[in-house]
Amino acid sequence: TGAMRVQVRPENLRWPEGEAIHPKVAGETNGLVADPVELATPVHAKPSIEVRKFAPESQPAIGGQYTYTITAGYEGAFNTNENKFQDPGTGTPGLMGLTEIRLVDTLPEGAEFVRATNGGTYDPATRTVTWVVPGSPVVRAIADYRVTVAFPAGTFAEGASATNNVQATGTPLDPKHAAVTATDSVTRQLQNLR
């Protein structure tokens, strides 16, 4: 007696939601081979997106500039060295792939926008920087995005907190699934420029 765990990865993440896969498992002990057993298991999958925001450990200086880094991608590929918006096995998207991927970074109130990398556009009315990943998930999307802000003197006092929020959204290629969203934020206390 005992238990055995079997992990199966459907080809290119394209297996339809709820459809059964039928792997066969056979065991051997003391030279005796058991007959294969079919394990009919329904596949359950859901699209996902992940976003993380990073900032230097140092406190931002009042009157100085501060750069935040945003990393976004598929949740399942997030801890790999592969492109964050591709299937890590093949480099092409499956049904759980996303399109219309948008990253929206909301600056702390009172902070001044300085610049954004990789085509980020700033809207002063909403204090947001927006990136749109072009085309479909097949494109080699850039994983890291950066935004630099300034904390002007007279607006911020030493010890005040500044929170920077980011939201990532994407529309699954499979029309049966709704759009997915992920958020993250970073809060830092400000210090006088030294």
C-alpha positions as CSV (number, residue, x, y, z in Angstrom):
1,T,0.0,0.0,0.0
2,G,1.0,3.6,-0.4
3,A,0.4,6.7,-2.4
4,M,1.9,8.1,-5.6
5,R,1.6,11.7,-6.9
6,V,1.5,12.1,-10.7
7,Q,2.0,15.6,-12.2
8,V,1.1,16.1,-15.9
9,R,1.5,19.2,-17.9
10,P,-0.9,19.4,-20.9
11,E,0.7,20.3,-24.1
12,N,1.5,24.0,-24.5
13,L,-1.1,24.9,-21.9
14,R,-3.8,24.4,-24.5
15,W,-6.0,21.8,-22.9
16,P,-9.7,23.1,-22.7
17,E,-11.0,23.7,-19.2
18,G,-12.8,20.7,-17.7
19,E,-11.7,18.2,-20.4
20,A,-10.3,15.0,-19.1
21,I,-6.7,13.8,-19.6
22,H,-6.0,10.1,-19.5
23,P,-2.4,9.4,-18.4
24,K,-1.5,5.7,-17.8
25,V,0.6,4.7,-14.8
26,A,2.4,1.4,-14.2
27,G,4.5,0.4,-11.2
28,E,7.2,-2.2,-10.6
29,T,8.3,-3.8,-7.3
30,N,10.7,-6.7,-6.7
31,G,10.8,-7.3,-10.5
32,L,7.1,-7.6,-10.8
33,V,5.4,-5.1,-13.2
34,A,1.8,-4.1,-12.5
35,D,-0.7,-3.6,-15.3
36,P,-1.0,0.1,-16.4
37,V,-3.8,2.0,-14.7
38,E,-5.5,4.8,-16.4
39,L,-6.1,7.9,-14.3
40,A,-8.8,10.0,-15.9
41,T,-8.5,13.5,-14.5
42,P,-10.3,16.7,-15.6
43,V,-8.0,19.6,-16.3
44,H,-8.8,22.8,-14.4
45,A,-7.0,25.9,-15.5
46,K,-7.6,29.6,-15.1
47,P,-5.7,32.5,-16.6
48,S,-3.7,34.7,-14.2
49,I,-1.4,37.6,-14.2
50,E,1.1,38.8,-11.6
51,V,2.7,42.1,-10.9
52,R,5.3,43.2,-8.4
53,K,6.6,46.6,-7.5
54,F,10.1,47.2,-6.2
55,A,11.8,50.3,-4.8
56,P,15.3,50.9,-3.4
57,E,15.6,50.1,0.3
58,S,16.8,53.6,0.9
59,Q,14.3,56.3,1.9
60,P,13.4,58.7,-0.9
61,A,14.8,62.2,-0.4
62,I,12.6,65.3,-0.4
63,G,13.7,67.3,-3.4
64,G,15.3,64.3,-5.0
65,Q,14.3,61.7,-7.5
66,Y,13.3,58.1,-6.9
67,T,12.9,55.2,-9.3
68,Y,10.4,52.4,-8.9
69,T,10.6,49.1,-10.9
70,I,7.6,47.1,-12.0
71,T,7.8,43.5,-13.1
72,A,4.7,41.8,-14.6
73,G,3.9,38.6,-16.3
74,Y,2.0,35.3,-16.2
75,E,1.9,33.9,-12.7
76,G,3.1,30.5,-13.8
77,A,6.2,31.9,-15.6
78,F,7.0,34.5,-13.0
79,N,9.9,32.8,-11.3
80,T,11.6,31.6,-14.5
81,N,14.2,33.3,-16.6
82,E,11.9,33.0,-19.6
83,N,9.9,35.9,-21.1
84,K,7.2,36.7,-18.6
85,F,4.4,36.8,-21.1
86,Q,5.1,33.5,-22.9
87,D,4.6,29.9,-22.0
88,P,8.0,29.0,-20.4
89,G,8.1,25.6,-22.3
90,T,7.5,26.7,-25.9
91,G,7.6,30.4,-26.1
92,T,4.1,30.5,-27.5
93,P,0.8,31.2,-25.7
94,G,-1.9,28.7,-25.0
95,L,-5.5,29.2,-24.2
96,M,-4.6,30.7,-20.9
97,G,-2.5,33.4,-22.7
98,L,-3.4,37.0,-22.3
99,T,-3.9,39.9,-24.7
100,E,-4.7,43.6,-24.1
101,I,-2.2,43.6,-21.2
102,R,-2.1,47.0,-19.4
103,L,0.0,48.2,-16.5
104,V,-1.2,51.3,-14.6
105,D,1.0,52.8,-12.0
106,T,-0.5,55.5,-9.7
107,L,2.0,58.0,-8.3
108,P,1.9,59.1,-4.7
109,E,-0.2,62.3,-4.3
110,G,2.0,65.3,-4.6
111,A,4.8,63.5,-6.4
112,E,6.0,64.8,-9.7
113,F,6.4,62.6,-12.7
114,V,10.0,62.7,-14.2
115,R,10.2,59.8,-16.8
116,A,9.0,56.3,-17.6
117,T,10.8,53.6,-19.6
118,N,9.5,51.4,-22.4
119,G,6.8,53.7,-23.7
120,G,5.0,54.5,-20.4
121,T,2.7,57.5,-20.8
122,Y,1.8,59.9,-18.0
123,D,-1.7,61.3,-17.4
124,P,-1.4,64.3,-14.9
125,A,-5.2,64.3,-14.4
126,T,-5.1,60.8,-12.8
127,R,-1.4,60.8,-11.7
128,T,-1.0,57.5,-13.6
129,V,1.6,56.0,-15.9
130,T,0.2,53.4,-18.3
131,W,2.0,50.8,-20.4
132,V,0.2,48.7,-23.0
133,V,2.0,45.5,-24.0
134,P,1.7,45.6,-27.8
135,G,0.1,43.0,-30.0
136,S,-0.5,39.5,-28.6
137,P,1.3,37.5,-26.0
138,V,3.5,36.1,-28.8
139,V,5.5,39.3,-28.9
140,R,8.6,39.5,-26.7
141,A,7.2,41.6,-24.0
142,I,9.5,43.5,-21.8
143,A,9.3,42.2,-18.2
144,D,10.5,45.3,-16.4
145,Y,9.1,48.8,-16.4
146,R,10.5,51.8,-14.5
147,V,9.0,55.1,-13.4
148,T,11.0,57.9,-11.8
149,V,9.3,60.6,-9.6
150,A,10.4,63.6,-7.6
151,F,9.2,64.5,-4.2
152,P,9.2,68.4,-4.1
153,A,10.2,70.3,-1.0
154,G,7.2,72.2,0.4
155,T,4.8,69.4,-0.5
156,F,6.4,66.7,1.6
157,A,7.7,66.8,5.2
158,E,10.4,64.5,6.6
159,G,8.9,61.3,7.9
160,A,5.8,61.5,5.6
161,S,4.8,58.3,3.9
162,A,4.5,58.0,0.1
163,T,2.7,55.0,-1.4
164,N,3.0,54.0,-5.1
165,N,0.4,51.5,-6.4
166,V,0.4,49.4,-9.6
167,Q,-2.3,47.4,-11.3
168,A,-1.9,44.9,-14.1
169,T,-4.8,43.6,-16.3
170,G,-5.1,41.3,-19.2
171,T,-7.8,39.7,-21.3
172,P,-7.6,35.9,-21.8
173,L,-7.4,34.5,-25.3
174,D,-10.1,32.0,-24.2
175,P,-13.3,34.0,-24.4
176,K,-14.9,31.9,-21.6
177,H,-12.7,33.6,-19.1
178,A,-13.1,37.2,-17.7
179,A,-10.3,39.7,-17.5
180,V,-7.7,39.1,-14.8
181,T,-6.1,41.7,-12.5
182,A,-3.2,41.9,-10.0
183,T,-2.0,44.7,-7.8
184,D,1.0,45.6,-5.7
185,S,2.2,48.6,-3.8
186,V,5.3,50.1,-2.1
187,T,5.3,52.5,0.8
188,R,8.4,54.5,1.9
189,Q,9.0,57.2,4.4
190,L,10.6,60.4,3.1
191,Q,13.7,62.0,4.5
192,N,15.3,65.4,4.0
193,L,17.9,65.6,1.2
194,R,21.4,65.2,2.8
